[in-house]
Each structure stands twice: as structure tokens, then as C-alpha cells.
């Protein structure tokens, strides 16, 4: 996590990649989205997806896991350099959630975050508000997932 003052509108960052295996798709689906096209290769093949498809919620959960891991890496690197480490705030929500193409067994998806808007909070001067477009792109270069997230980010001490 970084401070509001260290971020720039337009900045794009790769947060990580994940390969969706048949086993990971089925394991997630069994617990959270037990629909036939997520659980069975033949059902997936016969669906409009044309193959065993990851749940959209699985695609979203992997995004969250990779974003948290990326922020932890960034914080560890800042601490190692002796810099003040920012602690992120909560998210008041997101908009424009889209599952644009199916993610099938064997697909490797790379996730990105691009900052679209930054501003100080009107009600909490020690915080800023960031909006970022989060996207996931498969190995064929197709955008498969997208949403616009809003998050509170800390401001540098004495930045008000």
C-alpha cells in the first residue's frame, strides 16, 4: 500500500497471474458456486461456455488474493528501504463488475490495476479516495473480467 500522494492517475500495475486448473475450478465451485458447468467437464463442454468454466466469483476471489499479496509485497519493499509504510483502509464498494469472457480450465489470467481517480476525503482529512479499474486478461490477450473499485488510502502525515 502506498500513500495517496505517491499515486498518479493513469498509473497501471500488474498485480499477478493465476492459472485456473480443472481441480481449482471444481474445488471453488463445490463450495461456493455448485453449477454443473463449473463442476463437470462434459456439462461445461455442452454449455454456452464450451468447456469447464471458472465461476466468476472464483475469478474475482483470485483478483482479491493477488491484490492483497501485491500490496503486502509493496509494503515489505518500502519497509526494507526504511520508508514509512502506509496501511490501507477499507473499500466502500465497487461498480461496473463485468465477466466479459469465460475463464476455462487451463487459462492463465493476469490481473492489472489502473488508477482512474484520486482525491482527498472531504470528511476524513487523513484519508484519500482512490478509484481503480481492475482488469483480468487471459493468455490470448482478451479482457475476461473488469470492475471499478473505490478504496480509502492513507495520506502522508501532515499532508492535509
CORMOBEL-V592056 format. One record per helix or strand. SS is the DSSP state (a for helix, b for strand). FROM is the first residue (numbers start at 1). TO is the last residue. If there is no record, write none. Layout:
ss:SS from:FROM to:TO
ss:SS from:FROM to:TO
This chain:
ss:a from:4 to:6
ss:b from:12 to:19
ss:a from:22 to:32
ss:a from:36 to:39
ss:a from:41 to:45
ss:b from:53 to:53
ss:a from:56 to:80
ss:b from:93 to:99
ss:b from:104 to:104
ss:b from:108 to:120
ss:b from:127 to:138
ss:b from:143 to:154
